[in-house]
Amino acid sequence: MNYSLLAKIFGSLLLLLALSMLACACFAWWQESGGEVNHGAAALSITTVITALSGVLLMVFGRGCKVEILRKEAVVVVGFGWILSAMFGALPYMLASPGLTPAAAMFESMSGFTTTGSTVIAKLGEWPRAILMWRATTQWLGGLGILVLFVALLSYLGVGSKSLFRFESSLRLGEASQTQIRRTARILLLVYVGLTTIAIVGLRVLGMNTYDAIAHAFTAVSTGGFSPYDQSIGFFQSTPIEMFLVFIMIAAGMNFLFYAGLITVGKQRLRSEEEGLWFLSIIAITTGLIVFNLRVGGVGEETGMVHSSAGDAFLDTLFMVVSIITTTGFGSSWRAADTAPLGYDQWPTFSIALLLLLMMIGGCAGSTAGGIKVGRVVLFFKMMRQEIVLAFRPRQVFNIFLNKNPAGEAAKGVAFYIALTGAVIVVGTMLLSLFEPSRSFDTCFSATVATLFNIGPGIGDVGPTQNFAGFSPQSYVLMTLLMVLGRLEMFAVLVLFVPALWRRY
């Protein structure tokens, strides 16, 4: 293991985080100059200094290292990089007022960087706006992947950039290896920044102030779902804003390599986009089924909290379906409630079951979304069809394709990944039930699914109108681990526990 090289890379990572913190600190000091009492400037400034100094020290330790990164170092960078980011990103939550405990702060920070969107903050209005902006910034940094910034911006990685792409969770399909990796990363970063700019301008035009537009654009493009308001997007009670965010979330839930293909190859890339077509089809079919169920199932008839029209039911359902399948986790149900917020956890059981299924499926591979990914689900059903046919045609030869590319090694790992995911859900649910004996099974199960698949809200005590406040420290540690496992798709984290990885060359 080349520890000098690791120190150099981690130092660069911390300096990148410090620069982002500095921008939020400047915003806090600007608020302080305008008379804002609880501005969080001191917390962000102290954190910026601590993070920057730590980065400089690591860079000094790794000075003179010119060796290109190899696979072993790439695994450690990917696996430990997110943990290191969350550790330093948690400091503002601990130092600001009202403040969080270390376990809760680490949970909130990891929820940001992994774009999960689960929160332990019960009353967002009590927190400084600059801290909430840092909260949104962590999601924007984690959305496409901090490692893509490495590959796109740092020249010394050399051929090792390919290793980082291989192990970074959101970019594991074979398409990435068919192009020049660093050039592809720069294109992805350009698309990401461009989509963010479109989101900010669009939200600003639709009536949000600059602060709200930036905060929600950051968390929509990253499919993270953090909002500065307890009511989430429902705070604005605006159909144009919600429908615009539907467009942004769908765009962010598509494979970013698809956009790179459009730029480099042209329109012919459209003809091969099979995964994106399945993604849009799932959204359309599920929306239709839930709208029908809401109108027939009679949501909350005993309390009178029902959609007054099929149009309202459609708008609420479309927003929630897109928010869930892209694992963004934005909430909005103001059309359905006469006297109080009505979350999807009060919808008919069939609708809730469909949303839980969407949570597990997630967005497209190579997107900012979490979940198993649509590409894996499509491959799984193609493999299942293959096995069924082989039962009566044992000599037939199959070639499995996705987006008109041979699936190859990706297909072989699909079944194992899905099985491993199921095992983690079972173990996570059992451990949460042990740590939280007073909570229901629905809460423990959905909290496991919500954190593992980087969704944000679940059902029960962690439903769309609730939060993750009040859990025990050991539960926060467990769910923090689940978030990073889901973000890095298991292997890049589990391999850190293999002793042979840490041996020197």
Secondary structure, DSSP 8 states (H G I E B T S, - for coil): --HHHHHHHHHHHHHHHHHHHHHHHHHHHHHHHTT-SS--HHHHHHHHHHHHHHHHHHHHHTTT------HHHHHHHHHHHHHHHHHHHTHHHHHSSS---HHHHHHHHHHHHTT------S-GGGS-HHHHHHHHHHHHHHHH-HHHHHHHH-GGGTTHHHHHHHHSGGG-SGGGGGS-HHHHHHHHHHHHHHHHHHHHHHHHHTT--HHHHHHHHHHHHTT----SSTTGGGGT--HHHHHHHHHHHHHHHS-HHHHHHHHHT-THHHHT-HHHHHHHHHHHHHHHHHHHHHHHHTTTTTTT---SSHHHHHHHHHHHHHHHHTT------TTT-SSS---GGGS-HHHHHHHHHHHHH-S-TTSS--SS-HHHHHHHHHHHHHHHHHTT-TT-----EETTEE-THHHHHHHHHHHHHHHHHHHHHHHHHHH-TTS-HHHHHHHHHHHHTT----SGGGSTT--STT--HHHHHHHHHHHHHHHTTTHHHHGGG-GGGGS--
